[in-house]
Every structure is written in structure tokens, then in C-alpha cells.
Amino acid sequence: VVDVREGGGERCGGEVDEGLQRTGYGQDVLAGHSKGIRHTSTYLESHSGKVTHYLNLSGGCDGLGVPSLSLSSRNDLGVRVGDERTPGPVHPPTTPTQQQVTLEREDHVAVAGSKNAFVAMWTYLYGEAPAFTTIQCGQDPVVPDGKAVTA
């Protein structure tokens, strides 16, 4: 997890470059959530060639020409009055390269980390549902690997 409150898109670019160098790949998948969308959008403006797919999680960027998934939730977009919540609208895709998935019950954080969000992202990236939706332990302890950019 990388905090990009300072340096925004430039810092995001350093993390992408490091990942590409470490893996040997020429492109990567980029994801942004909420306020992090601003930083990933800044990065995409000048480095879209390094990104195969963009995952926009509860934010507002159409991928700037990069194939993208816009994932939101009616619960996140809704309005709460007292104990009652009115679901928000479904957001249609804004470009031909964007696919929209609107979850129903996930809150703002769960749009990035729930099982339903994982299934939507996996299905978008691989064209089929994941074989597993729970952690399959092959070692003890499980050691997750990867980087996330936070704002």
C-alpha cells in the first residue's frame, strides 16, 4: 500500500514502473478508488500505454481511452435520511471503452474490497467468473503480494 497524498500521479507512476521492472511485463492493470481516482487519472493522461486495463472503483474517470471497468454501488451512491437509505442511480458507461458494473448493497469501502467487487473485477479482466471466491491457502501463513495506492 502506497500513500500518494504527496506526489499523486508521479508517485503512482514510480510504483507502476517498479512493478513492470520487477515482473518483466510491458503493461499493467491500474486501479483507483475514491479520491485515488484523481491520482490514477493524472498518471493515465501521460502514461496510458503502460496500462492494459483501468479499474475505476467508486470514482469518476472513464479510463481516458484505456479499456476500463467503472465499478460502483447503488448503496454508495445513495442518500441516507435517518435510518433509511435511498439507492442511487446506475451510472451508464460514458465511453465505448468503458464497462459499468453497479453493485447493490456494498458501501463505499466495499466497492473496492468485497467479494462481489472481486468477482466483478476478475470477470472483467479474465472474461469468466473466478474459480474461487475465498482464499485458497497453499502456505501458512498466507502472504499477499502486490501494491495499492491510497489517498
Salt bridges, closest charged atoms under 4 A:
ASP3 OD2 - ARG5 NH2 2.19
GLU15 OE1 - LYS147 NZ 3.10
ASP17 OD1 - LYS50 NZ 2.60
GLU18 OE2 - LYS147 NZ 3.19
ASP76 OD2 - HIS108 ND1 3.00
ASP145 OD2 - ARG22 NH1 3.82
